[in-house]
Amino acid sequence: MVYPKPLSEKSLKKKYLEAEISDEEQVLFHQLFDICAALYGLITVQEAYDLYEGYRKKNNHQKINKAKLLAFTDIARREELPYYVYEMKEVFDEETEKKEDRLLIRRELVTNGMNRFHNVYSISEKGSQYPPYVPEDLFAPIEDYTSFAEIKLQSYLDNLVSDAKEIKIAYNKTIPNPNRGKKLRRFSFENSFERYISEKGVNPHDQMSYVRKRSEYLKSIPASERVMEELKFTENTGFISITDYLSMMFDNLEEMGVRITDSVTSRLIKLVMDFHNNFHSWSMNGWSPAELTRSMPKSKGPAQISFGPNIEKMIANGEYDRKELVEVAEKAGLRVEPNSRNGKS
C-alpha cells in the first residue's frame, strides 16, 4: 500500500474548513503530534490522546474534541510533516481500520523496499518493555531534553583533531590524510562504504536507496555532528548495545584520522556512557536509563547491564579497562552483571 502524496496548501486549507477544524485547533493538534513523534518515535493516536488527557487534567488545559483530532489524522496523512500517520494495517498484521489505532511514526524510521519498517518493528518490540515516559511539561520544546552530558560530548567531538598522517579508504589501501590538523567540526566525512554505494547504481525503490540518501545527509554535515547523529540513531533504534557501539565509533573516528590514544579512549568512554544514561530514547519508550532508574521503587534496585562480545574482545586486547567500565556504569546508577564485572564467561 502506497502512502498518500502531499496536497497543496490550498487543498489542505479546504479540507480543514470542511472538517471544521479551527486555526487554534490545528496548532494544538500539530504541537501534540510533533512532540509525541519526537519523544517516542512511534505512538498510536489513542496513546497520544490519552497522554494529552492526563496532562490536561493535571494542568487545567483545554479539552480536545476527539472527533476533530481523528479527522485531523486524515488531513495530516496528506501533509509534509516530521512524521507519517500510518494505518495500523499498513505496518502491522492487524486489520483494524479504527482511526484511534493509526500510528505516528518519525520519518527517519521508515526506509525503502520490503523491509522499510524494520526500524519501526525494533522500536515497537523494545519500547513495549517499558511504560511510557510521561513528561511533566508535555509541550516543552524537544530541545529541552538535550542533557548537559550531550553538550559535553558534542563539544569534545567538535574539538577532536584529525592528526593521523594517513587514513584507510578501503581494505589495505591508505592515502595521505587530507584533513590532517583539522578539528572534526571543520570538515565533513565519507567512509569507504558510502563511497562504494555512491558509485553504485541504486534502484530508488530498494533498501539501498534509503542508505544512500542517509549517507548523503551524513556526509553533508561536520564530521563531529555526524558521529553524534549516528550515536543518537543507534540509541533510538536499539539495534545494538551502547557498549558494542563504542567499538564501531572508534573505528569511524580512526577513518576520520583521529588517533585513538589511551586518553582519548578513556575520555570518550566516560562521555558516551554519560550521554547514554541521560538520553531519552525511542527504544525505551521515551525514557532515559538514569530517569528510569530514579523512577523505580527502591526495592527493585538499579537496572543491570552486561558487556557484549565486542567489548569483551577489546578488554581482552587491552583496549578497554574492565574496572574503569564498571566504575562508569555504577556511577550512572547501573548494576553490572557479575560475569561482566569479573570477566567470567
C-alpha positions in Angstrom: 0.0 0.0 0.0 1.4 3.4 -1.1 1.5 6.2 1.4 -0.7 9.1 0.1 1.1 12.0 -1.6 1.1 15.5 0.0 -1.6 18.0 -1.0 -1.2 21.6 -2.0 -1.6 24.3 0.7 -4.9 25.4 -1.0 -6.3 21.8 -0.9 -5.2 21.4 2.7 -6.9 24.6 3.7 -10.1 23.5 2.1 -10.0 20.1 4.0 -9.5 21.9 7.3 -12.5 24.1 6.5 -14.6 21.1 5.6 -13.6 19.3 8.9 -14.4 22.5 10.8 -11.0 22.4 12.5 -10.1 25.9 13.6 -6.7 27.5 13.3 -6.2 27.2 17.0 -7.1 23.5 17.0 -4.7 23.0 14.0 -1.8 24.5 16.1 -2.7 22.4 19.1 -3.0 19.1 17.1 0.2 19.7 15.3 2.1 20.5 18.5 0.7 17.4 20.2 1.7 15.0 17.3 5.0 16.8 16.8 6.1 16.3 20.4 4.8 12.7 20.6 6.6 11.6 17.5 9.8 13.3 18.6 9.7 11.9 22.1 8.5 8.3 21.3 9.4 7.8 17.6 6.3 5.5 17.4 2.9 6.0 19.1 -0.8 5.4 18.3 -3.2 8.3 18.0 -5.1 6.9 21.0 -2.0 6.9 23.1 -1.2 10.5 22.1 -4.8 11.5 23.0 -4.6 9.7 26.4 -1.2 11.4 27.1 -2.8 14.8 26.5 -5.9 14.0 28.6 -3.7 13.1 31.6 -1.7 16.3 31.1 -4.8 18.4 30.6 -6.5 17.3 33.8 -3.3 18.0 35.8 -2.7 21.4 34.3 -6.2 22.6 33.6 -5.7 22.9 29.8 -8.4 23.0 27.1 -10.2 19.8 26.3 -9.6 18.3 22.9 -12.6 17.3 20.6 -11.6 13.7 19.9 -13.7 13.5 16.7 -11.9 16.5 15.3 -8.5 15.0 16.3 -9.4 11.9 14.4 -10.5 13.9 11.4 -7.2 15.8 11.7 -5.3 12.5 11.2 -7.0 12.2 7.7 -5.5 15.5 6.7 -2.1 15.0 8.4 -1.6 12.0 6.1 -1.6 14.5 3.2 0.8 17.0 4.8 4.7 17.2 4.8 5.4 16.6 8.5 8.3 15.2 10.5 6.3 12.1 10.9 3.9 9.8 9.0 0.4 8.9 10.0 0.1 5.2 9.0 -2.9 3.0 9.2 -2.2 0.1 11.7 -2.7 -2.5 8.9 -0.2 -0.7 6.7 2.6 -1.5 9.2 1.4 -4.5 11.3 -0.6 -7.6 10.6 -3.7 -6.2 12.2 -6.8 -5.5 10.1 -8.2 -2.7 12.3 -9.3 0.4 10.5 -10.0 2.4 13.6 -8.5 5.9 13.4 -7.5 5.7 17.0 -5.1 2.9 16.1 -3.3 4.9 13.5 0.4 5.2 14.1 2.5 8.4 14.3 6.0 7.3 13.0 9.0 9.6 12.7 10.0 9.8 9.0 13.6 8.8 9.5 12.5 5.4 10.8 10.8 4.4 7.5 13.2 3.1 4.8 12.5 1.7 1.3 11.8 -1.8 0.0 10.4 -4.9 1.6 11.9 -4.2 4.9 11.0 -0.5 5.1 9.5 -0.9 8.6 12.4 -2.8 10.2 13.3 0.2 12.4 9.7 0.5 13.5 9.4 -3.1 14.5 12.6 -2.8 16.5 11.3 0.2 18.4 7.9 -1.4 18.9 9.4 -4.6 20.4 12.0 -2.8 22.6 9.7 0.1 23.7 6.9 -2.3 24.7 9.2 -3.4 27.6 8.8 -0.1 29.3 5.8 2.0 30.5 5.6 5.3 28.5 7.7 8.2 29.9 5.3 11.0 30.8 7.0 14.4 31.0 5.9 17.0 33.5 5.5 19.6 30.7 4.2 17.8 27.7 4.7 20.8 25.4 8.2 21.6 26.4 10.4 22.1 23.3 12.2 18.9 22.4 15.5 20.8 22.7 14.8 20.8 26.5 15.6 17.1 26.5 19.2 17.8 25.5 21.2 16.8 28.5 24.4 18.5 29.8 26.1 15.2 29.0 25.1 15.5 25.3 26.5 19.1 25.2 29.8 17.9 26.8 30.1 15.0 24.4 29.4 17.2 21.3 32.0 19.8 22.4 34.6 17.1 22.9 33.9 15.6 19.4 33.9 19.1 17.9 37.5 19.6 19.2 39.0 16.2 18.4 41.7 16.7 15.8 42.3 14.5 12.7 46.0 14.1 13.2 46.9 10.8 11.6 49.4 11.0 8.7 47.4 8.5 6.6 43.8 7.3 6.6 42.3 4.0 5.3 39.9 4.4 2.4 39.5 0.7 1.5 40.7 -2.7 2.6 44.5 -2.5 2.7 44.5 0.9 0.9 45.6 4.1 2.6 46.1 7.7 1.4 47.6 10.8 3.0 45.1 12.4 5.4 43.6 15.3 3.5 42.2 16.8 6.8 45.3 16.5 8.9 45.4 19.1 11.6 41.7 20.0 11.3 39.2 19.6 14.1 36.3 17.3 13.3 33.9 20.3 13.3 35.9 21.7 10.4 35.3 19.0 7.7 32.8 16.5 6.5 33.4 12.8 6.0 32.6 10.0 3.7 33.5 6.5 4.7 34.6 3.7 2.4 31.1 2.1 2.3 29.5 5.3 1.3 32.0 5.8 -1.5 31.1 2.4 -2.7 27.3 3.0 -2.8 27.7 6.5 -4.3 29.4 4.9 -7.2 26.9 2.0 -7.5 23.7 2.4 -9.4 20.8 2.1 -6.9 17.1 1.3 -7.6 15.1 4.2 -6.0 12.6 1.7 -4.5 15.0 -0.7 -2.7 16.7 -0.6 0.7 20.0 0.7 -0.6 18.4 3.9 -1.9 17.5 4.8 1.7 21.0 4.0 2.8 22.4 6.2 0.0 20.0 9.1 0.9 21.0 8.9 4.6 24.7 8.7 3.6 24.3 11.9 1.5 22.9 13.7 4.6 25.6 12.4 6.9 28.5 13.5 4.6 26.9 17.0 4.3 27.4 17.8 8.0 30.5 18.3 10.0 32.2 15.0 11.0 31.7 15.7 14.7 28.0 16.1 14.2 27.9 13.0 12.1 29.3 10.9 15.0 26.6 12.3 17.3 23.8 11.7 14.7 24.9 8.1 14.3 25.1 7.6 18.1 21.6 9.0 18.6 20.1 6.9 15.8 21.7 3.8 17.3 20.3 4.7 20.7 16.8 5.4 19.3 16.5 2.2 17.3 18.3 0.0 20.0 19.7 -2.4 17.4 23.0 -2.9 19.3 24.1 -2.1 22.9 25.9 1.1 23.6 29.0 -0.9 24.7 29.1 -2.7 21.4 28.5 0.6 19.5 31.6 2.1 21.2 33.9 -0.1 19.2 32.2 0.9 15.9 32.5 4.6 16.9 36.2 4.2 17.5 36.6 2.6 14.0 34.8 5.5 12.4 36.9 8.1 14.3 40.1 6.3 13.0 38.8 6.5 9.5 38.4 10.3 10.1 42.1 10.4 11.0 41.7 10.6 14.8 44.5 8.7 16.7 42.8 6.7 19.4 45.2 7.1 22.3 44.6 5.7 25.8 43.5 9.2 26.9 41.0 9.6 24.0 39.6 6.1 24.7 39.2 6.7 28.4 37.6 10.2 27.9 35.2 9.1 25.2 34.0 6.0 27.1 33.1 8.2 30.0 31.4 10.9 27.9 29.5 8.4 25.7 28.2 6.4 28.7 27.1 9.6 30.5 25.3 10.6 27.3 23.7 7.2 27.0 22.4 7.3 30.6 20.8 10.7 30.1 19.4 10.2 26.6 15.6 9.9 26.1 15.4 7.2 23.5 12.6 5.8 21.4 13.7 2.2 22.1 13.0 2.9 25.8 9.5 4.5 25.2 10.8 8.0 25.8 12.8 7.2 29.0 16.5 7.8 29.7 18.2 5.0 31.6 19.0 7.4 34.5 15.5 8.7 34.8 14.0 5.2 34.6 16.3 4.1 37.4 15.3 7.0 39.5 11.6 6.2 39.0 12.0 2.6 40.2 10.8 1.6 43.7 13.9 1.3 45.9 13.3 -2.4 46.5 13.8 -3.3 42.8 17.3 -1.9 42.7 19.1 -0.4 39.7 18.9 -1.7 36.2 21.5 -4.3 35.2 23.8 -4.2 32.1 26.3 -6.6 30.7 29.2 -6.2 28.3 28.7 -7.5 24.8 31.2 -9.8 22.9 32.8 -6.8 21.1 33.6 -5.0 24.3 34.8 -8.3 26.0 37.2 -8.7 23.0 38.5 -5.2 23.3 39.0 -5.7 27.1 41.0 -8.9 26.3 43.1 -6.9 23.8 43.8 -4.2 26.4 41.9 -1.5 24.5 39.4 -1.1 27.4 39.9 -1.4 31.1 37.2 -3.6 32.8 37.5 -1.8 36.1 37.0 1.6 34.5 33.9 0.5 32.5 32.4 -1.0 35.7 33.1 2.3 37.6 31.4 4.4 34.8 28.3 2.2 34.8 28.0 2.2 38.6 28.4 6.0 38.7 25.4 6.2 36.4 23.3 4.1 38.9 23.5 0.9 36.9 24.5 -2.6 38.1 27.0 -4.6 36.1 26.1 -8.3 35.6 28.5 -10.4 37.7 30.2 -12.3 34.8 30.9 -9.0 33.1 32.1 -7.4 36.3 34.5 -10.3 37.0 35.4 -11.3 33.5 34.0 -14.8 33.7 32.2 -16.4 30.7 
